[in-house]
Structures are given as C-alpha cells and as structure tokens.
C-alpha cells in the first residue's frame, strides 16, 4: 500500500512537472509508458515496482483528466472557448496513461 501511495504522489508530481516544463514532463511520461509496455509484454513478475509504476501512471493521468475537466468547465461559457483551446490531446494522453497504468496494475494483481 505504501508503494501505491508513493506511486500516486510521484505521478502527480510528474504531471505537475509536465505543466511547468512540458518537454521534461512528456519525456518522463513516455519513459513511464515504455517501461509499462515492457512490463506488460515480458513474462516477468514486476512485483512492487510494477505497482509503483502503475500508480504513478494512474496518478499522472488523473491529474491530466482533472485539467481537461477544469479547462472545459472554465471555457465552456466563453464565446471562443478560451481562444479555441483544444483539450482533446490532453484527454487522449490522460486516457492512454490511465489505461496503461490500469493494465499494469491488473496484471500485477493477477500475477501475485
């Protein structure tokens, strides 16, 4: 449980880094997705590190999703949707990151 909470906090931190330094944040997210893909493809037991990575990805994706909801709610009433803000890429990133994190968590639970 401690790894799960720590992973969620790391995921939130990575999402905040993505907002502050987009290039660094996106690289961290891509590294996490690649590591998650490797864990899903290989037949090894990830153990605690798999759960840590899953929680980090879910935490980051959840914060991205909150950003989508916040932007949509804030810009919905404006005439030009806050200068034609496009929330679709962030929504896609949120869904992909949460999906990969969930798959890693499910696989980790099934293997343990």
C-alpha positions, 0 to 999 in steps of 0.5 A, spaced: 500 500 500 505 504 501 508 503 494 501 505 491 501 511 495 508 513 493 506 511 486 500 516 486 504 522 489 510 521 484 505 521 478 502 527 480 508 530 481 510 528 474 504 531 471 505 537 475 512 537 472 509 536 465 505 543 466 511 547 468 516 544 463 512 540 458 518 537 454 521 534 461 514 532 463 512 528 456 519 525 456 518 522 463 511 520 461 513 516 455 519 513 459 513 511 464 509 508 458 515 504 455 517 501 461 509 499 462 509 496 455 515 492 457 512 490 463 506 488 460 509 484 454 515 480 458 513 474 462 516 477 468 513 478 475 514 486 476 512 485 483 512 492 487 515 496 482 510 494 477 505 497 482 509 503 483 509 504 476 502 503 475 500 508 480 504 513 478 501 512 471 494 512 474 496 518 478 499 522 472 493 521 468 488 523 473 491 529 474 491 530 466 483 528 466 482 533 472 485 539 467 481 537 461 475 537 466 477 544 469 479 547 462 472 545 459 468 547 465 472 554 465 471 555 457 465 552 456 461 559 457 466 563 453 464 565 446 471 562 443 472 557 448 478 560 451 481 562 444 479 555 441 483 551 446 483 544 444 483 539 450 482 533 446 490 531 446 490 532 453 484 527 454 487 522 449 494 522 453 490 522 460 486 516 457 492 512 454 496 513 461 490 511 465 489 505 461 496 503 461 497 504 468 490 500 469 493 494 465 499 494 469 496 494 475 491 488 473 496 484 471 500 485 477 494 483 481 493 477 477 500 475 477 501 475 485 
